[in-house]
Amino acid sequence: MPMKHLWKVKLVLLTIGLAGFAFLLYTLDARAVYADISQLGWKFAIILLPYILVFALDTIGWRYAFHDYAPKLSFVGLFGARLAGESINGITPSGYLGGEPVKAYLLKSYDISLIDGMASVVISRTIMSVAQALFVLIGVFAALARLENTGLLLYVALGTILFGLPIILLISVSKKKGLFTTTYNLLKRFNINIWFLEESHLKELDDNISRFYSTNRRGFYLCFAYYFLGWFAGVIEVYLILTLIGVPIDPIGALIIESLFTVARTAASFIPASLGGQEAAVVLIFMALNFTMQAGMSFCVIRRIREALWIGAGLWVLARWKEKALARG
């Protein structure tokens, strides 16, 4: 599909998402949701703390996705590059195709080639997805133990397993044959030529990724461990938000909400920022846990505000990075 048509489709989906979001607010009484948020006051700053922990753990996880360069990379620099890249992921209708190359490009400040940077973001995103699949399964099993109506959850568990299998296969192909060159050769077999792809660069990228999986087992496990901890750190944010707005919640309930929330966000990812679809799914999750629909919507809006603040911070970092690059000439 041509890019201009893709943007039109995304715009239509965004409009539908906004309409769904507005409908939910109208149905659930926007004033009540506003009252929930207003009661936070200065405590809203506390809600930002758990995500700082999440982001820090994910940044350390990314650091271990490098094969040779970890000693050269400062935590602050990686944190900033990841923040800038994730902000692009959050505002563009291109999924991860927008922000991940930005992360790799910003690493050039550390004399890391674009190929090596791209290898790191591919490796880290893949391992992050494996950690996410395991985290979701744990949350689903917790929900199966707590909820009476578990029919849908069984499908979620099955879907998560089916989601995880291709990722494991992707790692296996990357290790043995090379994912990008295999894809490139497959496209050529069907006479599909993409002019900006160079086979030599793809081969170099595959070699870098394969070398990581073949020789850096410690890096793989540490990367996985930090991303897995990052997913669990998100449970703290859920617990804190709901506690501060007066919704009684226990750690297991927070785990169920966070794990199913990630499923909802992924399922609605075809909509820019998952707007509307994510909120509808979260409201259903809250109802299944015997919470009010209003509490679910208040939770969603608070998270949206936090997301907007982080995107703003990421765009500011990106702007500063650009200024420094221009100053250096």
C-alpha positions, 0 to 999 in steps of 0.5 A: 500500500502506498505511503499516502494511502497508509496515512489516510487509513491511519487518519481514519482509524485515529478518527474512529479511536477519538470518537470511541474515546469521546463516547466512553467519556460521555457514557461514563460521565466525564465530570466524574472522571475529572473529579478522580483525576483532580483529587490527585493534586500534587500526588500526580507527581508520585505517579510518574515515579514508577514509570521512571523505574520501568524506563530505567530497567528497559534502558539497562536491558537495551544496554546488554543488547550490544555485542561490543560497545557496552563499556562506551555507553553511558546510562544517561545517553542511552536513556535519552536516546530511548526516550527520544525514540519512544516518543516518535513511536508514540506519535507516528502511525508507523508502529516501531518503524519510526522510533527504532531507527531514531534510537540507532541514529542517535547512537552515532554520537557514541561512534557506533555505526548505524548497522550496529545501532540497528542490530541492538534495537532489533535484538532488544525489541525481540527480547523485550517481546519474549519477556512481555509474552512470559509476563502476560502468561503469568498475569493470565494464569493469575486471572484464571485463578481469581475470575469465574468467567475465564473463557476469554482468558483461555483465548488470551493465553493461547494467543500469547503462546502463539504470539511468542512462538514466532518470536522464538522462531525469529531468534532461531532464524536470526542466529542461524540463517539471518532474518534480513537477508532471508527476507530480502532473498524471499522478496527477490524471489517474488520479484519485489525490489525495494530500492533503499535496501542493500544486500551487503548492509543487510548481511552485515546487520544479520551477522551482527545479530547472529554473533550476539545470539551465538556468543553473548549468552550472558548479554541475552539473559541479562537483557531478558531479565531487565526487560522482564523486571521492567514489565513487572515494574509497571504493576507498581504504577497500576497499584499506585494510580488506583490506590491514590484515586481510592480504588481498593486494589491488591498486588495480584489485581494490579498484576492482572490489570497490567498484564491484560492492559499490555494485551489490549494495547497490542491488540489495538495497535493498528489504531494510532496510539491504540486510542479508543480501543485500548480504553474500551478493553481496559474498561472491560478488564475492570468490569471483570474484576468487579471495579466500576467502569468509571475507575477503569476510564479514570485509570486510562486517562491518567496513563494517557496524561503520563504518556503525553508528558513522556512523549513531550520529554522525548521530543525535547531531548530529540530537539536538544540532540539536533541542536548539538548536532548542528552546533558541531557542524 
